[in-house]
Amino acid sequence: MSFSVSEAIAATSTMPQSSPYSLVVMLVIFGIIFYFMIFRPQQKRANTHKKLINSISKGDEVLTTGGLVGRVVKITDIDYISIAINNTNEVIIKRDFVVAILPKGTIKAL
């Protein structure tokens, strides 16, 4: 009778064999969850931001990512816009940095 430790461990640990397809099924399920929780919402946000960017026109009141609120004075062909902060100051920013188009009269209300 042999009393080695490795034989005792081998005798007590009998793990059931799982199907090789279970790993593939789990990976597919995680991929689907990952798509619906991360990729799809990000694509929706990108599409709505792209629509917002394309709808900017001269005279709109906008809010930028830096917190500037102003009226669009000029739109260039190379994706830059000029924003009038007040009667004397204008700022040129990239069109992508516009976060929201505000309702008319917002600047006067501030």
C-alpha positions in Angstrom: 0.0 0.0 0.0 1.4 3.3 -1.1 0.6 6.5 0.7 2.0 9.3 -1.5 0.4 12.7 -1.6 -0.1 12.9 -5.3 -2.1 9.6 -5.4 -4.3 10.9 -2.6 -5.0 14.1 -4.5 -5.6 12.3 -7.7 -8.1 9.9 -6.0 -10.1 12.7 -4.5 -10.2 15.2 -7.4 -12.4 13.8 -10.1 -13.5 16.8 -12.3 -16.3 16.1 -14.7 -15.4 16.7 -18.3 -17.2 19.6 -20.0 -18.2 19.8 -23.6 -15.6 21.6 -25.9 -18.5 23.5 -27.4 -19.5 25.1 -24.1 -16.5 27.5 -24.3 -17.5 28.6 -27.8 -21.1 29.1 -26.7 -19.9 31.2 -23.7 -17.7 33.3 -25.9 -20.5 34.0 -28.4 -22.8 35.0 -25.6 -20.3 37.4 -24.1 -19.7 38.8 -27.6 -23.4 39.5 -28.1 -23.6 41.1 -24.6 -20.5 43.2 -25.4 -22.0 44.4 -28.7 -25.4 45.4 -27.2 -23.9 47.1 -24.1 -20.9 48.9 -25.6 -20.7 49.1 -29.4 -24.3 49.7 -30.3 -24.9 52.6 -27.9 -21.6 54.2 -28.9 -22.6 54.0 -32.6 -25.9 55.6 -31.8 -24.2 58.5 -29.9 -21.8 59.0 -32.8 -24.6 59.1 -35.4 -26.6 61.6 -33.4 -23.5 63.8 -32.9 -22.8 63.6 -36.7 -26.4 64.7 -37.4 -26.0 67.6 -34.9 -22.7 68.7 -36.6 -24.2 68.6 -40.1 -27.2 70.6 -39.0 -25.2 73.7 -37.7 -26.1 76.8 -39.7 -25.2 80.4 -39.5 -27.1 82.2 -36.7 -27.4 79.2 -34.5 -26.6 79.5 -30.8 -24.2 76.7 -29.8 -22.5 75.2 -26.7 -19.0 73.8 -27.1 -17.2 71.2 -25.1 -15.1 73.9 -23.5 -18.2 75.5 -22.1 -18.3 78.5 -24.5 -21.8 79.7 -25.6 -22.0 81.8 -28.7 -23.7 82.5 -32.0 -22.3 80.9 -35.2 -21.1 83.7 -37.5 -19.2 81.8 -40.2 -18.9 78.2 -41.4 -15.9 77.2 -43.5 -15.5 74.4 -45.9 -12.8 72.7 -43.8 -14.9 72.0 -40.8 -14.2 75.1 -38.8 -16.8 77.6 -37.5 -16.5 81.1 -36.2 -18.5 81.8 -33.0 -19.3 85.3 -31.7 -19.0 85.2 -27.9 -20.2 88.8 -27.6 -20.2 91.8 -29.9 -16.5 92.2 -30.0 -15.0 88.7 -29.6 -15.0 85.8 -32.1 -13.5 82.4 -31.6 -12.7 79.9 -34.4 -13.2 76.3 -33.3 -13.4 72.9 -35.0 -17.0 71.9 -35.8 -16.6 68.6 -34.0 -16.4 70.4 -30.6 -20.0 71.6 -30.7 -22.0 69.7 -28.0 -25.5 71.2 -28.5 -27.4 73.7 -30.5 -29.3 75.9 -28.1 -32.7 77.4 -28.5 -32.9 81.0 -30.0 -32.6 83.6 -27.3 -30.5 81.6 -24.9 -27.5 84.0 -25.0 -29.7 87.0 -24.1 -31.3 85.0 -21.3 -27.9 84.4 -19.7 
